Amino acid sequence: MRNPLPSLLPLALLAFLYVGCQPPDPAETADIRSPKWEKISLDFGGPSSAEMAEDNPFLHYRLDVRFYHDDRVFTVPGYYAADGNAGETSADTGSVWRVNFRPDEEGLWRWEADFRRGDRIAVSEDPGAGERLSLTGQEGTIFVDPPAEGERGRLMRTHPRYLQWAESKDFFLKGGADSPENLLAFKDFDGTYRHSNDFRDGESKTEGLHHFTAHEKDWREGDLTWQDGKGKGLVGGLNYLAQKGINSVYMLTMNINGDGKDVWPYTSHEERYRFDCSKLDQWEAVFDYMDDELGMMLHLVMQETENETLLDGGDTGPERSIYFRELVARFGHHRAVTWNMGEENGPNSWSETGAQTNEQQAAGAAWFAKNDPYQGYVVVHTHPNEEEFAKIYTPLLGNDDFDGLSLQIGNPAQVHEVTRKWLALTADAGAPWIMTLDEIGPWYRGLDPDDRAPHNNQDSVRALSLWGNLMAGGAGAEWYFGAFSPHNDLGMEDWRSRDRAWTWTAHAINFFGEHVPFAEMEAADELTREGDFCLAKRGEFYLVYLPFGGIGSIDLTDAGPEDTFEVLWFDPANGGALQTSDLLSLQGGGLHDLDLPPGAADWTDRKDWAVIIRRESES
């Protein structure tokens, strides 16, 4: 028998050589390894500078970082970060330049920094302008692993009426806090002060900056703080809201000459081209906490009606462009961001300052469409009177640089009608906009605190405003606290003043998310009793809402008589499991009364109810 060993030796040698020539595993050799959707901050060593340097680091330098993945090129703006730890050190000098990046695909990415110097280069649209400079760490690689368990991804615009989480594919409905609008006027943020105490008659008034002392007890060991224990009141308040099920917070990023006169990203309220690195690092620490730990949307409102012409006279010129760029560079990476072009934006009959024109509004939205790499959600906040705001926003119909309206409606009883109307108008114009209710009136009252019972307006606000918006196909609501209420819009120090309202807000958001295929449904009030609301996926699933109780009805003509529908009830005020009444099922093919709600003695019971009528095969 022939010895096989000599013939096997060449094969063994080839195998050894093959293994030895295998390319290295990119996951092991990449400079950085991170899960999909996680924030990555890249720090580059560059020229030393300062917030107040003659050669302005915010205006005369421009850092853009290109991230490459397969055939994609993703360009993210960077920013001057002082010493790289300014939130802790309060530094205003240093040589660190930073970019924040959040990858949306797995696998190997490569980055290359493009750092340039030139006169006003930060607002130049020429990618090759200026002199290119070198940075340490200018190139590198990132290997992106699968997302962490439970990761939802970024909120994306995938539907005419709703945002959707990119990873989990769940649709998003907002239940949020609109007050205090000057939330960032917090005593523990560097460089924060009120530049004037001259409050206009009829507006909210407040003393000093926010402390949120009532919420220090909601801060937990290990939660975010900075500079030896600062931040506990605000972080505790956000903890409280998240624990109540609130998923969005509205905040102005600039209110110079506005109502509060105490929030801006600049080194002072008189500056327009220099930014406070330590203050913005502290904002970002809070935003990271809201994003990573609490899962909250950042609703960033970039101006007020009183200052909408403060920058460039309302144009998107150098002042506004550098403002937008700094906000996007620092905060645009977050999973859930609303870019609100301005509170009560556009002409009105009562403001003493100039107003932006439709052309100026459109230019601001166009800047984001062109320059925001993450394509965040862009809206504009309306005036309270629908007849007034119709004149302002009708010329913008068909503009798909806007993603939605941030509705302010002075009369809560009009929310359902106005939401339906503007959803239809924008759809008919060929660029559907999302409709959220972000402020209710009247301006002096808003949402009452809990302790105003029995004259509290919360039940009617829940029925007409929150459910009115949702049942019209709207995407949720945030609650404004009025000018004259306790814990008003500027003076709000304790979110527990509306504890009951947070509870029923979360009940609604959770109910829709768990039980209602709302993204597949349309408003169909014609299928129910006048005064009640209906969402329908005709022939399969119907949701009827009874704002004031009574005996509702449903028209099941779109379904066949052989189709059986089960009837289930939900209590919007108290939440809980779905309930049944004496009426357990209905047959398709006709109009039906819905009988009395569970526990109602007779038809005079005025409590609100929601009723699911779903085909049994859909259960």
NORTA-V77631 format. One record per residue. N is the residue number from 0. SS is DSSP state (H for helix, E for strand, L for the rest). PSI is psi in whole degrees, 0 to 359 (NA if undefined). D_CENTER is the distance of its C-alpha to the mean C-alpha in Angstrom with 1 decimal. Layout:
N	SS	PSI	D_CENTER
N	SS	PSI	D_CENTER
This chain:
0	L	136	78.3
1	L	138	76.4
2	L	121	74.2
3	L	348	70.6
4	H	314	69.4
5	H	323	70.2
6	H	337	68.3
7	H	338	65.2
8	H	316	65.0
9	H	323	63.7
10	H	318	61.0
11	H	319	60.0
12	H	318	60.0
13	H	319	57.8
14	H	318	55.3
15	H	315	55.3
16	H	322	54.8
17	H	313	52.0
18	H	319	50.1
19	H	336	50.6
20	L	2	49.3
21	L	137	46.0
22	L	149	43.0
23	L	151	41.0
24	L	117	38.1
25	H	332	35.0
26	H	331	33.0
27	H	337	35.7
28	H	352	36.2
29	L	151	32.7
30	L	327	31.9
31	E	143	28.6
32	E	131	27.7
33	E	149	24.3
34	E	153	22.5
35	L	139	20.2
36	L	357	16.5
37	L	146	17.6
38	E	134	17.1
39	E	122	20.4
40	E	121	21.3
41	E	123	24.5
42	E	133	26.7
43	E	139	29.4
44	E	124	32.5
45	E	200	33.2
46	E	142	35.1
47	E	142	35.1
48	E	190	33.4
49	E	157	32.0
50	L	323	29.4
51	L	18	32.3
52	L	146	34.4
53	L	320	36.4
54	L	87	35.1
55	L	116	31.4
56	L	343	29.4
57	L	336	26.2
58	L	321	28.1
59	L	6	31.2
60	E	150	29.8
61	E	122	27.3
62	E	120	26.1
63	E	136	24.7
64	E	124	24.8
65	E	127	25.5
66	E	127	24.8
67	E	133	27.2
68	E	117	27.0
69	L	240	29.7
70	L	12	29.6
71	E	145	26.0
72	E	120	25.5
73	E	110	22.0
74	E	123	22.1
75	E	130	19.8
76	E	143	20.4
77	L	186	21.7
78	E	163	22.4
79	E	126	25.2
80	L	21	24.8
81	L	241	28.1
82	L	4	29.7
83	L	354	26.8
84	L	37	26.5
85	H	332	25.9
86	H	331	23.6
87	H	323	26.7
88	H	345	29.5
89	L	24	28.2
90	L	145	29.8
91	L	10	29.7
92	E	163	32.0
93	E	185	32.2
94	E	28	32.3
95	E	132	29.1
96	E	136	26.7
97	E	151	23.6
98	E	140	21.2
99	E	128	18.1
100	E	141	18.0
101	E	103	16.5
102	L	142	18.9
103	L	7	18.2
104	L	148	21.9
105	L	162	24.7
106	E	195	27.9
107	E	128	29.2
108	E	152	27.3
109	E	141	29.1
110	E	154	27.9
111	E	123	29.7
112	E	137	28.8
113	E	102	29.8
114	E	124	30.5
115	E	152	32.1
116	E	139	33.6
117	L	164	34.6
118	L	117	34.5
119	L	34	30.9
120	H	335	30.1
121	H	336	26.4
122	H	11	26.0
123	L	142	28.5
124	L	2	27.7
125	L	113	30.7
126	L	340	29.9
127	L	10	33.5
128	L	154	33.8
129	L	189	35.4
130	E	129	37.1
131	E	131	35.6
132	E	161	35.9
133	L	151	36.0
134	L	153	33.7
135	E	141	34.5
136	L	29	32.6
137	L	332	32.1
138	E	155	32.2
139	E	184	31.5
140	E	153	30.2
141	E	132	27.6
142	E	123	28.2
143	E	118	25.1
144	E	170	25.9
145	L	156	24.5
146	L	157	21.3
147	L	156	21.7
148	L	133	22.3
149	L	359	19.3
150	L	131	17.0
151	L	340	14.2
152	L	203	13.4
153	L	149	10.5
154	E	124	8.3
155	E	157	10.7
156	E	100	11.9
157	L	355	15.2
158	L	149	15.9
159	L	331	16.7
160	L	351	14.7
161	L	151	12.1
162	E	156	9.8
163	E	139	11.8
164	E	126	11.9
165	L	327	14.4
166	L	309	16.7
167	L	339	17.0
168	L	8	16.7
169	L	145	15.3
170	E	153	13.3
171	E	131	10.1
172	L	137	10.4
173	E	133	8.4
174	E	105	10.6
175	E	176	9.5
176	E	124	11.4
177	L	341	11.7
178	L	144	14.7
179	L	139	15.9
180	L	332	14.3
181	L	41	16.3
182	L	325	15.1
183	L	359	15.8
184	L	64	19.3
185	E	136	20.4
186	L	335	24.0
187	L	2	23.6
188	L	133	21.8
189	L	150	24.4
190	L	26	25.4
191	L	125	23.7
192	L	165	25.9
193	L	124	26.2
194	L	351	28.1
195	L	144	29.5
196	L	23	30.2
197	L	89	31.0
198	L	141	28.8
199	L	147	29.2
200	L	138	31.0
201	L	359	28.9
202	L	165	25.7
203	L	147	24.4
204	L	154	26.4
205	L	160	26.1
206	L	122	28.4
207	L	190	27.4
208	L	168	24.2
209	E	139	22.2
210	L	325	23.9
211	L	38	22.3
212	H	325	25.7
213	H	339	25.4
214	H	5	22.8
215	H	331	24.9
216	H	344	26.4
217	H	353	23.1
218	L	140	23.1
219	L	150	24.8
220	L	129	27.3
221	L	349	25.7
222	L	169	22.2
223	L	133	20.9
224	L	171	23.1
225	E	157	24.4
226	L	62	27.7
227	L	47	29.8
228	L	8	27.6
229	E	155	25.3
230	L	356	21.8
231	H	323	22.9
232	H	313	22.0
233	H	314	18.3
234	H	319	18.0
235	H	320	20.0
236	H	319	17.9
237	H	322	14.7
238	H	314	17.1
239	H	312	18.3
240	H	316	15.0
241	H	320	14.2
242	H	330	17.8
243	L	354	17.6
244	L	12	14.9
245	L	135	11.9
246	L	11	8.6
247	E	143	6.1
248	E	130	7.6
249	E	132	8.2
250	E	135	10.4
251	E	141	12.7
252	L	355	13.7
253	L	113	17.0
254	L	32	19.1
255	L	128	22.6
256	L	9	24.9
257	L	209	22.3
258	L	309	22.4
259	L	327	21.9
260	L	43	23.2
261	L	11	22.1
262	L	129	19.0
263	L	157	19.2
264	L	356	19.1
265	E	171	22.7
266	L	339	25.9
267	L	168	26.8
268	L	349	25.8
269	L	355	28.5
270	L	152	27.3
271	L	348	25.4
272	L	5	26.1
273	L	136	26.0
274	E	150	23.2
275	L	102	23.5
276	H	317	23.3
277	H	320	23.6
278	H	314	21.1
279	H	329	18.4
280	H	321	19.4
281	H	320	19.0
282	H	313	15.5
283	H	325	14.8
284	H	318	16.7
285	H	319	14.5
286	H	320	11.3
287	H	317	13.4
288	H	316	14.3
289	H	320	11.0
290	H	300	10.2
291	H	320	13.9
292	H	327	15.3
293	L	346	13.0
294	L	34	10.4
295	L	149	7.5
296	E	140	3.7
297	E	111	4.4
298	E	95	4.4
299	E	115	7.5
300	E	115	10.2
301	L	355	13.1
302	L	171	16.0
303	L	169	17.8
304	H	330	20.4
305	H	343	23.0
306	H	22	22.3
307	L	347	21.0
308	L	11	24.3
309	L	319	24.6
310	L	120	23.8
311	H	27	26.4
312	H	21	27.2
313	H	344	24.0
314	L	166	24.6
315	L	73	22.7
316	L	205	25.5
317	H	322	25.9
318	H	312	24.3
319	H	322	21.0
320	H	317	21.1
321	H	328	21.7
322	H	309	18.9
323	H	316	16.4
324	H	317	18.1
325	H	320	17.9
326	H	315	14.2
327	H	317	13.7
328	H	320	16.6
329	H	324	15.4
330	H	351	11.6
331	L	342	10.9
332	L	346	12.0
333	L	153	9.3
334	L	326	8.6
335	L	103	4.8
336	E	131	3.9
337	E	124	3.9
338	E	104	7.6
339	E	119	9.2
340	L	347	12.9
341	L	142	14.3
342	L	134	14.9
343	L	55	17.8
344	L	134	18.3
345	L	173	21.8
346	L	148	25.3
347	L	171	26.2
348	L	354	29.5
349	L	342	28.9
350	L	142	27.2
351	L	358	29.8
352	L	170	28.0
353	L	162	27.6
354	L	151	24.9
355	L	144	23.4
356	L	171	25.0
357	H	321	23.7
358	H	320	24.8
359	H	321	23.0
360	H	314	19.7
361	H	324	20.3
362	H	322	21.2
363	H	315	18.0
364	H	323	16.1
365	H	326	18.9
366	H	315	18.6
367	H	320	15.1
368	H	327	16.7
369	H	327	19.5
370	H	347	18.4
371	L	108	15.0
372	L	335	16.3
373	L	353	13.1
374	L	56	12.4
375	L	171	8.7
376	E	117	7.3
377	E	126	9.5
378	E	173	10.2
379	E	138	12.9
380	E	137	13.4
381	L	168	16.8
382	L	164	20.0
383	L	332	21.0
384	L	122	24.1
385	H	324	23.6
386	H	322	26.9
387	H	314	25.9
388	H	339	22.5
389	H	323	24.1
390	H	328	26.4
391	H	316	23.6
392	H	345	21.3
393	H	319	24.0
394	H	345	25.1
395	H	354	21.7
396	L	139	22.1
397	L	355	22.5
398	L	107	20.4
399	L	8	18.2
400	L	338	16.6
401	L	142	14.3
402	L	345	12.0
403	E	174	11.9
404	E	138	12.9
405	E	94	11.2
406	E	132	14.4
407	E	123	16.5
408	E	119	19.6
409	L	326	22.5
410	L	110	24.4
411	H	332	22.7
412	H	346	25.4
413	H	358	24.2
414	H	313	20.6
415	H	311	21.9
416	H	315	24.0
417	H	319	21.7
418	H	312	18.9
419	H	316	21.6
420	H	314	23.2
421	H	333	20.3
422	H	317	19.3
423	H	317	23.0
424	H	315	23.4
425	H	323	20.7
426	H	316	22.1
427	H	332	25.6
428	L	355	24.7
429	L	1	23.9
430	L	83	20.2
431	L	138	18.3
432	L	147	15.0
433	E	144	12.5
434	E	111	13.0
435	E	149	10.9
436	E	109	12.9
437	E	359	11.4
438	E	132	14.9
439	E	153	18.3
440	L	188	21.7
441	L	158	24.3
442	L	328	23.1
443	L	350	25.5
444	L	307	24.5
445	L	222	21.0
446	L	122	20.8
447	L	149	24.0
448	L	162	24.3
449	H	324	26.1
450	H	10	29.4
451	H	358	30.1
452	L	146	31.5
453	L	8	33.5
454	L	27	32.2
455	L	142	28.6
456	L	8	26.4
457	H	321	24.0
458	H	319	25.8
459	H	325	25.7
460	H	316	22.1
461	H	312	21.3
462	H	311	23.6
463	H	330	23.1
464	H	300	19.5
465	H	302	17.4
466	H	330	19.9
467	H	317	20.7
468	H	310	17.3
469	H	321	17.1
470	L	351	20.8
471	L	356	20.4
472	L	11	18.1
473	L	169	14.9
474	L	19	11.6
475	E	186	11.4
476	E	156	11.5
477	E	151	10.9
478	E	126	14.3
479	L	142	16.1
480	L	8	19.3
481	L	167	21.6
482	L	329	24.0
483	L	3	27.0
484	L	157	25.8
485	L	145	26.4
486	L	63	23.4
487	L	188	22.3
488	L	324	19.3
489	L	332	20.5
490	L	14	22.8
491	L	120	20.7
492	L	346	22.0
493	L	106	21.9
494	H	345	19.1
495	H	348	22.0
496	H	340	23.2
497	H	37	21.1
498	H	317	21.7
499	H	321	22.9
500	H	320	19.9
501	H	324	17.5
502	H	308	20.1
503	H	338	20.3
504	H	312	16.6
505	H	324	16.4
506	H	315	19.6
507	H	312	18.3
508	H	317	15.2
509	H	321	17.6
510	H	311	20.4
511	H	318	18.6
512	H	327	17.4
513	H	331	20.9
514	H	347	23.3
515	L	123	22.1
516	L	61	21.8
517	H	331	19.6
518	H	345	18.6
519	H	5	22.4
520	L	160	23.1
521	E	150	23.6
522	E	133	24.1
523	L	60	27.9
524	H	339	29.0
525	H	347	32.5
526	H	1	33.1
527	L	182	33.2
528	L	144	34.8
529	L	133	34.0
530	L	341	31.5
531	L	167	29.8
532	E	150	26.8
533	E	134	26.9
534	E	141	24.7
535	E	140	27.0
536	E	90	27.6
537	L	135	31.1
538	L	351	33.9
539	L	312	31.8
540	E	130	29.1
541	E	142	28.7
542	E	121	26.6
543	E	134	28.2
544	E	130	26.8
545	E	96	29.4
546	L	329	27.9
547	L	30	31.3
548	L	214	33.1
549	L	193	36.4
550	L	113	37.5
551	L	183	35.1
552	E	163	36.1
553	E	135	35.0
554	E	111	36.6
555	L	29	37.1
556	L	330	39.2
557	L	347	37.1
558	L	155	38.2
559	L	155	41.7
560	L	342	44.1
561	L	351	44.3
562	L	130	40.6
563	E	134	40.0
564	E	129	36.7
565	E	153	35.9
566	E	122	34.5
567	E	144	32.1
568	E	146	30.7
569	E	138	27.6
570	L	103	27.5
571	L	331	24.2
572	L	321	25.3
573	L	350	26.6
574	L	211	24.9
575	L	189	27.1
576	L	160	28.7
577	L	145	29.6
578	E	165	32.9
579	L	157	35.9
580	L	192	38.3
581	L	333	41.8
582	L	103	40.5
583	L	333	39.5
584	E	163	39.5
585	E	155	40.0
586	E	144	41.6
587	L	170	40.2
588	L	3	42.0
589	L	186	41.9
590	E	135	40.4
591	E	142	40.1
592	E	153	39.7
593	L	4	37.4
594	L	185	39.7
595	L	147	38.8
596	L	163	35.7
597	L	130	36.6
598	L	356	38.5
599	L	133	38.9
600	L	322	42.5
601	L	183	42.6
602	L	349	40.6
603	L	355	40.2
604	L	119	37.5
605	L	11	34.6
606	L	147	31.8
607	L	146	28.8
608	E	153	28.7
609	E	139	27.0
610	E	123	29.4
611	E	129	29.0
612	E	103	31.8
613	E	141	31.7
614	E	138	34.5
615	H	330	36.2
616	H	344	35.8
617	H	358	32.0
618	L	NA	32.1
